[in-house]
């Protein structure tokens, strides 16, 4: 294949995607869960497997519709809602992960007023803590 033909085939895809929304986090989530449901549905040979395959197909089709869409504002809003839900769900696990990771050297407390997580070095004794966000003062043994 000559260099000229390769360039034309590259332009075809570029022209196809011109003005399209493209991929984002929500689209990737839909594709991954769709493929996972399709694999799970393929394992089962009963009605539940068929239903999972139909749901997976719908998710994958919806992901491609979003990918090829020209409605930027609508797709951006969908992605924003997805990211908000994902981050609020994963945020609760971040505190647990930090505690497991840094728990040997630090003690974690939540501010009683604004619920900000504060990290304090262990072994400091009983100290007065001032929240950097809201300024609330409280006493804890570290």
JOHUZI-V240146 format. One line per field, one symbol per residue. ss: DSSP state (A for helix, B for strand, O for the rest). phi: phi as a letter, one per 20 degrees, with the letter a starting at -180 (. if undefined). psi: psi as a letter, one per 40 degrees, with the letter a starting at -180 (. if undefined). A space follows every 50 residues. Layout:
# JOHUZI-V240146
ss: ???
phi: ???
psi: ???
This chain:
# JOHUZI-V240146
ss: OOAAAAAAAAAAAAAAAOOOOOOOAAAAAAAAAAAAAAAAAAAOOOAAAA AAAAAAAAAAAAAAAAAAOOOAAAAAAAAAAAAAAAAAAAAAAAAAAAAA AAOOOBBBBBOOOOOOBBBBBOOOOBBBBBOOOOOOBBBBBO
phi: .fffffffffffffffefnefnebffffgffffffffffffffeddffff fffffffffffffffffefdegffffffffffffffffffffffffffff fdffdcddcdffedmfeddcffneneceddffednfdbdbed
psi: hiddddddddddddddeheidaiadddddddddddddddddddhfadddd dddddddddddddddddeiegddddddddddddddddddddddddddddd deddeihhihhedefhhhhihieeahihhhhedeehhihih.
